[in-house]
Amino acid sequence: MKTIATLFAVAALTLAATAADAKGCIKGAVVGGIAGHYAGHHGLLGAAAGCLYGRHHAKEQERQQQQQGQGQPPEAQGKI
């Protein structure tokens, strides 16, 4: 069972953490790995889940920042 979990975690980290899309993954993997280790010695599984969550969270923040930068109404842009 541990072998399957390890292979799943390695595959998830490999697919989720490319060089261009690593924003949020490293921090999430560290936190998830530590939490998984203390919650029953499932550090790799926790790291994989943390990486996926960290990447999702980073995408959401990026999307919100883009909307705030473009979301100003036209009447508020320099009306004196």
PDB file of N, CA, C and O in Angstrom, chain B, residues numbered from 101:
ATOM      1  N   MET B 101       0.816  -1.186   0.000  1.00  0.00           N
ATOM      2  CA  MET B 101       0.000   0.000   0.000  1.00  0.00           C
ATOM      3  C   MET B 101       0.867   1.259   0.000  1.00  0.00           C
ATOM      4  O   MET B 101       0.539   2.241  -0.667  1.00  0.00           O
ATOM      5  N   LYS B 102       1.967   1.231   0.744  1.00  0.00           N
ATOM      6  CA  LYS B 102       2.852   2.388   0.771  1.00  0.00           C
ATOM      7  C   LYS B 102       3.500   2.624  -0.584  1.00  0.00           C
ATOM      8  O   LYS B 102       3.738   3.770  -0.966  1.00  0.00           O
ATOM      9  N   THR B 103       3.786   1.556  -1.309  1.00  0.00           N
ATOM     10  CA  THR B 103       4.404   1.690  -2.625  1.00  0.00           C
ATOM     11  C   THR B 103       3.457   2.389  -3.592  1.00  0.00           C
ATOM     12  O   THR B 103       3.874   3.241  -4.376  1.00  0.00           O
ATOM     13  N   ILE B 104       2.189   2.026  -3.531  1.00  0.00           N
ATOM     14  CA  ILE B 104       1.199   2.660  -4.405  1.00  0.00           C
ATOM     15  C   ILE B 104       1.056   4.134  -4.056  1.00  0.00           C
ATOM     16  O   ILE B 104       1.000   4.978  -4.951  1.00  0.00           O
ATOM     17  N   ALA B 105       0.997   4.453  -2.778  1.00  0.00           N
ATOM     18  CA  ALA B 105       0.874   5.845  -2.356  1.00  0.00           C
ATOM     19  C   ALA B 105       2.102   6.646  -2.767  1.00  0.00           C
ATOM     20  O   ALA B 105       1.979   7.794  -3.195  1.00  0.00           O
ATOM     21  N   THR B 106       3.275   6.054  -2.643  1.00  0.00           N
ATOM     22  CA  THR B 106       4.502   6.735  -3.036  1.00  0.00           C
ATOM     23  C   THR B 106       4.520   6.993  -4.535  1.00  0.00           C
ATOM     24  O   THR B 106       4.874   8.089  -4.968  1.00  0.00           O
ATOM     25  N   LEU B 107       4.147   6.004  -5.326  1.00  0.00           N
ATOM     26  CA  LEU B 107       4.119   6.185  -6.775  1.00  0.00           C
ATOM     27  C   LEU B 107       3.098   7.244  -7.171  1.00  0.00           C
ATOM     28  O   LEU B 107       3.356   8.049  -8.065  1.00  0.00           O
ATOM     29  N   PHE B 108       1.950   7.248  -6.517  1.00  0.00           N
ATOM     30  CA  PHE B 108       0.936   8.255  -6.796  1.00  0.00           C
ATOM     31  C   PHE B 108       1.450   9.648  -6.462  1.00  0.00           C
ATOM     32  O   PHE B 108       1.255  10.586  -7.235  1.00  0.00           O
ATOM     33  N   ALA B 109       2.099   9.784  -5.326  1.00  0.00           N
ATOM     34  CA  ALA B 109       2.617  11.086  -4.912  1.00  0.00           C
ATOM     35  C   ALA B 109       3.687  11.589  -5.859  1.00  0.00           C
ATOM     36  O   ALA B 109       3.692  12.766  -6.220  1.00  0.00           O
ATOM     37  N   VAL B 110       4.586  10.722  -6.264  1.00  0.00           N
ATOM     38  CA  VAL B 110       5.640  11.120  -7.198  1.00  0.00           C
ATOM     39  C   VAL B 110       5.039  11.520  -8.538  1.00  0.00           C
ATOM     40  O   VAL B 110       5.463  12.508  -9.138  1.00  0.00           O
ATOM     41  N   ALA B 111       4.059  10.762  -9.011  1.00  0.00           N
ATOM     42  CA  ALA B 111       3.413  11.090 -10.283  1.00  0.00           C
ATOM     43  C   ALA B 111       2.673  12.423 -10.191  1.00  0.00           C
ATOM     44  O   ALA B 111       2.733  13.229 -11.120  1.00  0.00           O
ATOM     45  N   ALA B 112       1.987  12.657  -9.097  1.00  0.00           N
ATOM     46  CA  ALA B 112       1.258  13.914  -8.931  1.00  0.00           C
ATOM     47  C   ALA B 112       2.207  15.101  -8.876  1.00  0.00           C
ATOM     48  O   ALA B 112       1.943  16.138  -9.484  1.00  0.00           O
ATOM     49  N   LEU B 113       3.307  14.953  -8.152  1.00  0.00           N
ATOM     50  CA  LEU B 113       4.275  16.045  -8.090  1.00  0.00           C
ATOM     51  C   LEU B 113       4.935  16.301  -9.437  1.00  0.00           C
ATOM     52  O   LEU B 113       5.193  17.449  -9.797  1.00  0.00           O
ATOM     53  N   THR B 114       5.205  15.247 -10.174  1.00  0.00           N
ATOM     54  CA  THR B 114       5.823  15.402 -11.480  1.00  0.00           C
ATOM     55  C   THR B 114       4.892  16.113 -12.446  1.00  0.00           C
ATOM     56  O   THR B 114       5.323  16.991 -13.193  1.00  0.00           O
ATOM     57  N   LEU B 115       3.631  15.743 -12.436  1.00  0.00           N
ATOM     58  CA  LEU B 115       2.669  16.363 -13.339  1.00  0.00           C
ATOM     59  C   LEU B 115       2.312  17.780 -12.918  1.00  0.00           C
ATOM     60  O   LEU B 115       2.090  18.641 -13.771  1.00  0.00           O
ATOM     61  N   ALA B 116       2.254  18.032 -11.626  1.00  0.00           N
ATOM     62  CA  ALA B 116       1.801  19.324 -11.141  1.00  0.00           C
ATOM     63  C   ALA B 116       2.908  20.376 -11.114  1.00  0.00           C
ATOM     64  O   ALA B 116       2.617  21.570 -11.193  1.00  0.00           O
ATOM     65  N   ALA B 117       4.138  19.969 -11.005  1.00  0.00           N
ATOM     66  CA  ALA B 117       5.217  20.921 -10.787  1.00  0.00           C
ATOM     67  C   ALA B 117       6.144  21.006 -11.989  1.00  0.00           C
ATOM     68  O   ALA B 117       7.236  20.438 -11.982  1.00  0.00           O
ATOM     69  N   THR B 118       5.713  21.705 -13.003  1.00  0.00           N
ATOM     70  CA  THR B 118       6.626  21.994 -14.106  1.00  0.00           C
ATOM     71  C   THR B 118       7.385  23.254 -13.757  1.00  0.00           C
ATOM     72  O   THR B 118       7.033  23.944 -12.800  1.00  0.00           O
ATOM     73  N   ALA B 119       8.413  23.566 -14.511  1.00  0.00           N
ATOM     74  CA  ALA B 119       9.234  24.735 -14.206  1.00  0.00           C
ATOM     75  C   ALA B 119       8.427  26.031 -14.289  1.00  0.00           C
ATOM     76  O   ALA B 119       8.643  26.935 -13.481  1.00  0.00           O
ATOM     77  N   ALA B 120       7.517  26.141 -15.230  1.00  0.00           N
ATOM     78  CA  ALA B 120       6.754  27.364 -15.403  1.00  0.00           C
ATOM     79  C   ALA B 120       5.593  27.475 -14.423  1.00  0.00           C
ATOM     80  O   ALA B 120       5.160  28.587 -14.121  1.00  0.00           O
ATOM     81  N   ASP B 121       5.082  26.369 -13.923  1.00  0.00           N
ATOM     82  CA  ASP B 121       3.902  26.390 -13.081  1.00  0.00           C
ATOM     83  C   ASP B 121       4.191  25.999 -11.641  1.00  0.00           C
ATOM     84  O   ASP B 121       3.328  25.413 -10.987  1.00  0.00           O
ATOM     85  N   ALA B 122       5.355  26.297 -11.135  1.00  0.00           N
ATOM     86  CA  ALA B 122       5.724  25.880  -9.790  1.00  0.00           C
ATOM     87  C   ALA B 122       5.272  26.862  -8.729  1.00  0.00           C
ATOM     88  O   ALA B 122       5.471  26.611  -7.540  1.00  0.00           O
ATOM     89  N   LYS B 123       4.665  27.978  -9.126  1.00  0.00           N
ATOM     90  CA  LYS B 123       4.245  28.981  -8.155  1.00  0.00           C
ATOM     91  C   LYS B 123       3.207  28.390  -7.205  1.00  0.00           C
ATOM     92  O   LYS B 123       2.145  27.947  -7.642  1.00  0.00           O
ATOM     93  N   GLY B 124       3.504  28.381  -5.937  1.00  0.00           N
ATOM     94  CA  GLY B 124       2.597  27.857  -4.930  1.00  0.00           C
ATOM     95  C   GLY B 124       2.826  26.393  -4.602  1.00  0.00           C
ATOM     96  O   GLY B 124       2.436  25.936  -3.527  1.00  0.00           O
ATOM     97  N   CYS B 125       3.444  25.658  -5.494  1.00  0.00           N
ATOM     98  CA  CYS B 125       3.606  24.222  -5.302  1.00  0.00           C
ATOM     99  C   CYS B 125       4.630  23.905  -4.211  1.00  0.00           C
ATOM    100  O   CYS B 125       4.388  23.042  -3.367  1.00  0.00           O
ATOM    101  N   ILE B 126       5.741  24.579  -4.224  1.00  0.00           N
ATOM    102  CA  ILE B 126       6.818  24.265  -3.274  1.00  0.00           C
ATOM    103  C   ILE B 126       6.356  24.518  -1.842  1.00  0.00           C
ATOM    104  O   ILE B 126       6.535  23.671  -0.966  1.00  0.00           O
ATOM    105  N   LYS B 127       5.760  25.690  -1.607  1.00  0.00           N
ATOM    106  CA  LYS B 127       5.292  26.026  -0.271  1.00  0.00           C
ATOM    107  C   LYS B 127       4.210  25.044   0.190  1.00  0.00           C
ATOM    108  O   LYS B 127       4.229  24.586   1.333  1.00  0.00           O
ATOM    109  N   GLY B 128       3.276  24.728  -0.693  1.00  0.00           N
ATOM    110  CA  GLY B 128       2.220  23.784  -0.351  1.00  0.00           C
ATOM    111  C   GLY B 128       2.751  22.396  -0.092  1.00  0.00           C
ATOM    112  O   GLY B 128       2.269  21.697   0.799  1.00  0.00           O
ATOM    113  N   ALA B 129       3.758  21.984  -0.876  1.00  0.00           N
ATOM    114  CA  ALA B 129       4.336  20.658  -0.702  1.00  0.00           C
ATOM    115  C   ALA B 129       5.053  20.543   0.646  1.00  0.00           C
ATOM    116  O   ALA B 129       4.971  19.508   1.308  1.00  0.00           O
ATOM    117  N   VAL B 130       5.742  21.585   1.041  1.00  0.00           N
ATOM    118  CA  VAL B 130       6.447  21.560   2.326  1.00  0.00           C
ATOM    119  C   VAL B 130       5.445  21.462   3.476  1.00  0.00           C
ATOM    120  O   VAL B 130       5.594  20.626   4.368  1.00  0.00           O
ATOM    121  N   VAL B 131       4.437  22.309   3.451  1.00  0.00           N
ATOM    122  CA  VAL B 131       3.436  22.306   4.520  1.00  0.00           C
ATOM    123  C   VAL B 131       2.666  20.984   4.516  1.00  0.00           C
ATOM    124  O   VAL B 131       2.453  20.387   5.571  1.00  0.00           O
ATOM    125  N   GLY B 132       2.253  20.530   3.345  1.00  0.00           N
ATOM    126  CA  GLY B 132       1.512  19.274   3.255  1.00  0.00           C
ATOM    127  C   GLY B 132       2.347  18.075   3.655  1.00  0.00           C
ATOM    128  O   GLY B 132       1.836  17.142   4.274  1.00  0.00           O
ATOM    129  N   GLY B 133       3.623  18.089   3.310  1.00  0.00           N
ATOM    130  CA  GLY B 133       4.512  16.994   3.685  1.00  0.00           C
ATOM    131  C   GLY B 133       4.695  16.890   5.189  1.00  0.00           C
ATOM    132  O   GLY B 133       4.699  15.795   5.751  1.00  0.00           O
ATOM    133  N   ILE B 134       4.846  18.030   5.828  1.00  0.00           N
ATOM    134  CA  ILE B 134       4.997  18.031   7.285  1.00  0.00           C
ATOM    135  C   ILE B 134       3.708  17.573   7.951  1.00  0.00           C
ATOM    136  O   ILE B 134       3.730  16.761   8.877  1.00  0.00           O
ATOM    137  N   ALA B 135       2.576  18.104   7.469  1.00  0.00           N
ATOM    138  CA  ALA B 135       1.289  17.702   8.051  1.00  0.00           C
ATOM    139  C   ALA B 135       1.026  16.217   7.813  1.00  0.00           C
ATOM    140  O   ALA B 135       0.538  15.527   8.708  1.00  0.00           O
ATOM    141  N   GLY B 136       1.340  15.723   6.632  1.00  0.00           N
ATOM    142  CA  GLY B 136       1.139  14.307   6.332  1.00  0.00           C
ATOM    143  C   GLY B 136       2.031  13.409   7.164  1.00  0.00           C
ATOM    144  O   GLY B 136       1.628  12.319   7.571  1.00  0.00           O
ATOM    145  N   HIS B 137       3.238  13.869   7.412  1.00  0.00           N
ATOM    146  CA  HIS B 137       4.165  13.077   8.237  1.00  0.00           C
ATOM    147  C   HIS B 137       3.624  12.914   9.652  1.00  0.00           C
ATOM    148  O   HIS B 137       3.649  11.819  10.214  1.00  0.00           O
ATOM    149  N   TYR B 138       3.141  14.001  10.218  1.00  0.00           N
ATOM    150  CA  TYR B 138       2.636  13.932  11.581  1.00  0.00           C
ATOM    151  C   TYR B 138       1.260  13.277  11.667  1.00  0.00           C
ATOM    152  O   TYR B 138       0.839  12.868  12.749  1.00  0.00           O
ATOM    153  N   ALA B 139       0.563  13.175  10.552  1.00  0.00           N
ATOM    154  CA  ALA B 139      -0.778  12.568  10.549  1.00  0.00           C
ATOM    155  C   ALA B 139      -0.706  11.140  10.029  1.00  0.00           C
ATOM    156  O   ALA B 139      -1.542  10.741   9.218  1.00  0.00           O
ATOM    157  N   GLY B 140       0.247  10.384  10.465  1.00  0.00           N
ATOM    158  CA  GLY B 140       0.291   8.967  10.128  1.00  0.00           C
ATOM    159  C   GLY B 140       1.377   8.587   9.152  1.00  0.00           C
ATOM    160  O   GLY B 140       1.222   7.606   8.425  1.00  0.00           O
ATOM    161  N   HIS B 141       2.462   9.320   9.105  1.00  0.00           N
ATOM    162  CA  HIS B 141       3.611   9.000   8.255  1.00  0.00           C
ATOM    163  C   HIS B 141       3.234   8.919   6.769  1.00  0.00           C
ATOM    164  O   HIS B 141       3.667   8.014   6.056  1.00  0.00           O
ATOM    165  N   HIS B 142       2.432   9.866   6.324  1.00  0.00           N
ATOM    166  CA  HIS B 142       2.062   9.959   4.905  1.00  0.00           C
ATOM    167  C   HIS B 142       2.602  11.262   4.325  1.00  0.00           C
ATOM    168  O   HIS B 142       1.863  12.049   3.731  1.00  0.00           O
ATOM    169  N   GLY B 143       3.882  11.471   4.504  1.00  0.00           N
ATOM    170  CA  GLY B 143       4.508  12.718   4.072  1.00  0.00           C
ATOM    171  C   GLY B 143       4.448  12.948   2.584  1.00  0.00           C
ATOM    172  O   GLY B 143       4.181  14.068   2.147  1.00  0.00           O
ATOM    173  N   LEU B 144       4.690  11.920   1.791  1.00  0.00           N
ATOM    174  CA  LEU B 144       4.669  12.098   0.333  1.00  0.00           C
ATOM    175  C   LEU B 144       3.264  12.384  -0.169  1.00  0.00           C
ATOM    176  O   LEU B 144       3.076  13.222  -1.051  1.00  0.00           O
ATOM    177  N   LEU B 145       2.301  11.708   0.373  1.00  0.00           N
ATOM    178  CA  LEU B 145       0.920  11.957  -0.023  1.00  0.00           C
ATOM    179  C   LEU B 145       0.495  13.366   0.397  1.00  0.00           C
ATOM    180  O   LEU B 145      -0.196  14.054  -0.354  1.00  0.00           O
ATOM    181  N   GLY B 146       0.898  13.789   1.572  1.00  0.00           N
ATOM    182  CA  GLY B 146       0.602  15.149   2.024  1.00  0.00           C
ATOM    183  C   GLY B 146       1.298  16.183   1.171  1.00  0.00           C
ATOM    184  O   GLY B 146       0.735  17.242   0.894  1.00  0.00           O
ATOM    185  N   ALA B 147       2.533  15.887   0.746  1.00  0.00           N
ATOM    186  CA  ALA B 147       3.260  16.810  -0.119  1.00  0.00           C
ATOM    187  C   ALA B 147       2.573  16.946  -1.470  1.00  0.00           C
ATOM    188  O   ALA B 147       2.476  18.050  -2.006  1.00  0.00           O
ATOM    189  N   ALA B 148       2.102  15.851  -2.018  1.00  0.00           N
ATOM    190  CA  ALA B 148       1.403  15.902  -3.309  1.00  0.00           C
ATOM    191  C   ALA B 148       0.117  16.708  -3.189  1.00  0.00           C
ATOM    192  O   ALA B 148      -0.176  17.546  -4.042  1.00  0.00           O
ATOM    193  N   ALA B 149      -0.643  16.460  -2.146  1.00  0.00           N
ATOM    194  CA  ALA B 149      -1.887  17.199  -1.941  1.00  0.00           C
ATOM    195  C   ALA B 149      -1.598  18.678  -1.679  1.00  0.00           C
ATOM    196  O   ALA B 149      -2.312  19.544  -2.184  1.00  0.00           O
ATOM    197  N   GLY B 150      -0.576  18.969  -0.910  1.00  0.00           N
ATOM    198  CA  GLY B 150      -0.203  20.355  -0.634  1.00  0.00           C
ATOM    199  C   GLY B 150       0.247  21.086  -1.880  1.00  0.00           C
ATOM    200  O   GLY B 150      -0.052  22.267  -2.056  1.00  0.00           O
ATOM    201  N   CYS B 151       0.962  20.389  -2.742  1.00  0.00           N
ATOM    202  CA  CYS B 151       1.405  20.984  -4.001  1.00  0.00           C
ATOM    203  C   CYS B 151       0.207  21.335  -4.872  1.00  0.00           C
ATOM    204  O   CYS B 151       0.140  22.429  -5.433  1.00  0.00           O
ATOM    205  N   LEU B 152      -0.725  20.419  -4.983  1.00  0.00           N
ATOM    206  CA  LEU B 152      -1.912  20.669  -5.799  1.00  0.00           C
ATOM    207  C   LEU B 152      -2.734  21.829  -5.232  1.00  0.00           C
ATOM    208  O   LEU B 152      -3.208  22.682  -5.983  1.00  0.00           O
ATOM    209  N   TYR B 153      -2.900  21.857  -3.922  1.00  0.00           N
ATOM    210  CA  TYR B 153      -3.651  22.948  -3.317  1.00  0.00           C
ATOM    211  C   TYR B 153      -2.917  24.277  -3.464  1.00  0.00           C
ATOM    212  O   TYR B 153      -3.534  25.299  -3.765  1.00  0.00           O
ATOM    213  N   GLY B 154      -1.609  24.266  -3.252  1.00  0.00           N
ATOM    214  CA  GLY B 154      -0.820  25.494  -3.381  1.00  0.00           C
ATOM    215  C   GLY B 154      -0.883  26.065  -4.783  1.00  0.00           C
ATOM    216  O   GLY B 154      -0.973  27.280  -4.959  1.00  0.00           O
ATOM    217  N   ARG B 155      -0.836  25.203  -5.775  1.00  0.00           N
ATOM    218  CA  ARG B 155      -0.930  25.659  -7.166  1.00  0.00           C
ATOM    219  C   ARG B 155      -2.309  26.230  -7.454  1.00  0.00           C
ATOM    220  O   ARG B 155      -2.432  27.251  -8.131  1.00  0.00           O
ATOM    221  N   HIS B 156      -3.351  25.576  -6.943  1.00  0.00           N
ATOM    222  CA  HIS B 156      -4.717  26.076  -7.126  1.00  0.00           C
ATOM    223  C   HIS B 156      -4.876  27.449  -6.478  1.00  0.00           C
ATOM    224  O   HIS B 156      -5.463  28.356  -7.067  1.00  0.00           O
ATOM    225  N   HIS B 157      -4.354  27.593  -5.277  1.00  0.00           N
ATOM    226  CA  HIS B 157      -4.453  28.859  -4.554  1.00  0.00           C
ATOM    227  C   HIS B 157      -3.702  29.972  -5.289  1.00  0.00           C
ATOM    228  O   HIS B 157      -4.188  31.100  -5.359  1.00  0.00           O
ATOM    229  N   ALA B 158      -2.538  29.670  -5.830  1.00  0.00           N
ATOM    230  CA  ALA B 158      -1.762  30.661  -6.577  1.00  0.00           C
ATOM    231  C   ALA B 158      -2.501  31.101  -7.841  1.00  0.00           C
ATOM    232  O   ALA B 158      -2.478  32.280  -8.194  1.00  0.00           O
ATOM    233  N   LYS B 159      -3.149  30.165  -8.518  1.00  0.00           N
ATOM    234  CA  LYS B 159      -3.929  30.521  -9.712  1.00  0.00           C
ATOM    235  C   LYS B 159      -5.093  31.435  -9.358  1.00  0.00           C
ATOM    236  O   LYS B 159      -5.381  32.387 -10.083  1.00  0.00           O
ATOM    237  N   GLU B 160      -5.765  31.148  -8.241  1.00  0.00           N
ATOM    238  CA  GLU B 160      -6.886  31.981  -7.807  1.00  0.00           C
ATOM    239  C   GLU B 160      -6.417  33.402  -7.485  1.00  0.00           C
ATOM    240  O   GLU B 160      -7.077  34.371  -7.860  1.00  0.00           O
ATOM    241  N   GLN B 161      -5.296  33.529  -6.801  1.00  0.00           N
ATOM    242  CA  GLN B 161      -4.761  34.849  -6.477  1.00  0.00           C
ATOM    243  C   GLN B 161      -4.373  35.602  -7.739  1.00  0.00           C
ATOM    244  O   GLN B 161      -4.634  36.800  -7.849  1.00  0.00           O
ATOM    245  N   GLU B 162      -3.762  34.922  -8.680  1.00  0.00           N
ATOM    246  CA  GLU B 162      -3.369  35.546  -9.941  1.00  0.00           C
ATOM    247  C   GLU B 162      -4.601  36.031 -10.706  1.00  0.00           C
ATOM    248  O   GLU B 162      -4.593  37.127 -11.266  1.00  0.00           O
ATOM    249  N   ARG B 163      -5.647  35.227 -10.729  1.00  0.00           N
ATOM    250  CA  ARG B 163      -6.889  35.590 -11.411  1.00  0.00           C
ATOM    251  C   ARG B 163      -7.524  36.817 -10.755  1.00  0.00           C
ATOM    252  O   ARG B 163      -8.017  37.702 -11.454  1.00  0.00           O
ATOM    253  N   GLN B 164      -7.519  36.880  -9.425  1.00  0.00           N
ATOM    254  CA  GLN B 164      -8.093  38.025  -8.719  1.00  0.00           C
ATOM    255  C   GLN B 164      -7.298  39.298  -8.991  1.00  0.00           C
ATOM    256  O   GLN B 164      -7.888  40.367  -9.152  1.00  0.00           O
ATOM    257  N   GLN B 165      -5.970  39.202  -9.045  1.00  0.00           N
ATOM    258  CA  GLN B 165      -5.142  40.362  -9.330  1.00  0.00           C
ATOM    259  C   GLN B 165      -5.384  40.877 -10.742  1.00  0.00           C
ATOM    260  O   GLN B 165      -5.392  42.088 -10.963  1.00  0.00           O
ATOM    261  N   GLN B 166      -5.579  39.981 -11.694  1.00  0.00           N
ATOM    262  CA  GLN B 166      -5.860  40.404 -13.060  1.00  0.00           C
ATOM    263  C   GLN B 166      -7.209  41.098 -13.145  1.00  0.00           C
ATOM    264  O   GLN B 166      -7.354  42.086 -13.865  1.00  0.00           O
ATOM    265  N   GLN B 167      -8.196  40.594 -12.420  1.00  0.00           N
ATOM    266  CA  GLN B 167      -9.517  41.210 -12.443  1.00  0.00           C
ATOM    267  C   GLN B 167      -9.508  42.585 -11.783  1.00  0.00           C
ATOM    268  O   GLN B 167     -10.212  43.490 -12.231  1.00  0.00           O
ATOM    269  N   GLN B 168      -8.725  42.748 -10.736  1.00  0.00           N
ATOM    270  CA  GLN B 168      -8.648  44.044 -10.068  1.00  0.00           C
ATOM    271  C   GLN B 168      -7.959  45.073 -10.949  1.00  0.00           C
ATOM    272  O   GLN B 168      -8.328  46.247 -10.931  1.00  0.00           O
ATOM    273  N   GLY B 169      -6.972  44.654 -11.714  1.00  0.00           N
ATOM    274  CA  GLY B 169      -6.253  45.564 -12.597  1.00  0.00           C
ATOM    275  C   GLY B 169      -7.072  45.989 -13.798  1.00  0.00           C
ATOM    276  O   GLY B 169      -6.880  47.093 -14.306  1.00  0.00           O
ATOM    277  N   GLN B 170      -7.972  45.154 -14.263  1.00  0.00           N
ATOM    278  CA  GLN B 170      -8.760  45.455 -15.445  1.00  0.00           C
ATOM    279  C   GLN B 170     -10.197  45.804 -15.112  1.00  0.00           C
ATOM    280  O   GLN B 170     -10.946  46.210 -16.000  1.00  0.00           O
ATOM    281  N   GLY B 171     -10.597  45.660 -13.880  1.00  0.00           N
ATOM    282  CA  GLY B 171     -11.995  45.777 -13.525  1.00  0.00           C
ATOM    283  C   GLY B 171     -12.467  47.170 -13.139  1.00  0.00           C
ATOM    284  O   GLY B 171     -13.561  47.298 -12.591  1.00  0.00           O
ATOM    285  N   GLN B 172     -11.701  48.212 -13.396  1.00  0.00           N
ATOM    286  CA  GLN B 172     -12.147  49.544 -13.043  1.00  0.00           C
ATOM    287  C   GLN B 172     -13.177  50.031 -14.049  1.00  0.00           C
ATOM    288  O   GLN B 172     -12.980  49.868 -15.253  1.00  0.00           O
ATOM    289  N   PRO B 173     -14.265  50.622 -13.585  1.00  0.00           N
ATOM    290  CA  PRO B 173     -15.273  51.137 -14.508  1.00  0.00           C
ATOM    291  C   PRO B 173     -14.744  52.325 -15.301  1.00  0.00           C
ATOM    292  O   PRO B 173     -13.898  53.057 -14.787  1.00  0.00           O
ATOM    293  N   PRO B 174     -15.204  52.549 -16.532  1.00  0.00           N
ATOM    294  CA  PRO B 174     -14.680  53.621 -17.384  1.00  0.00           C
ATOM    295  C   PRO B 174     -14.900  55.002 -16.794  1.00  0.00           C
ATOM    296  O   PRO B 174     -14.064  55.880 -17.009  1.00  0.00           O
ATOM    297  N   GLU B 175     -15.988  55.243 -16.054  1.00  0.00           N
ATOM    298  CA  GLU B 175     -16.238  56.582 -15.503  1.00  0.00           C
ATOM    299  C   GLU B 175     -15.271  56.942 -14.382  1.00  0.00           C
ATOM    300  O   GLU B 175     -15.119  58.121 -14.065  1.00  0.00           O
ATOM    301  N   ALA B 176     -14.613  55.956 -13.775  1.00  0.00           N
ATOM    302  CA  ALA B 176     -13.682  56.215 -12.686  1.00  0.00           C
ATOM    303  C   ALA B 176     -12.256  56.411 -13.178  1.00  0.00           C
ATOM    304  O   ALA B 176     -11.353  56.608 -12.365  1.00  0.00           O
ATOM    305  N   GLN B 177     -12.033  56.364 -14.467  1.00  0.00           N
ATOM    306  CA  GLN B 177     -10.676  56.468 -15.017  1.00  0.00           C
ATOM    307  C   GLN B 177     -10.371  57.899 -15.441  1.00  0.00           C
ATOM    308  O   GLN B 177     -10.446  58.226 -16.625  1.00  0.00           O
ATOM    309  N   GLY B 178     -10.037  58.733 -14.503  1.00  0.00           N
ATOM    310  CA  GLY B 178      -9.566  60.077 -14.828  1.00  0.00           C
ATOM    311  C   GLY B 178     -10.660  61.110 -15.014  1.00  0.00           C
ATOM    312  O   GLY B 178     -10.419  62.126 -15.666  1.00  0.00           O
ATOM    313  N   LYS B 179     -11.815  60.906 -14.488  1.00  0.00           N
ATOM    314  CA  LYS B 179     -12.891  61.891 -14.571  1.00  0.00           C
ATOM    315  C   LYS B 179     -12.646  62.972 -13.535  1.00  0.00           C
ATOM    316  O   LYS B 179     -12.510  62.689 -12.345  1.00  0.00           O
ATOM    317  N   ILE B 180     -12.591  64.200 -13.993  1.00  0.00           N
ATOM    318  CA  ILE B 180     -12.301  65.318 -13.075  1.00  0.00           C
ATOM    319  C   ILE B 180     -13.489  66.239 -12.997  1.00  0.00           C
ATOM    320  O   ILE B 180     -13.449  67.239 -12.281  1.00  0.00           O
TER     321      ILE B 180
END
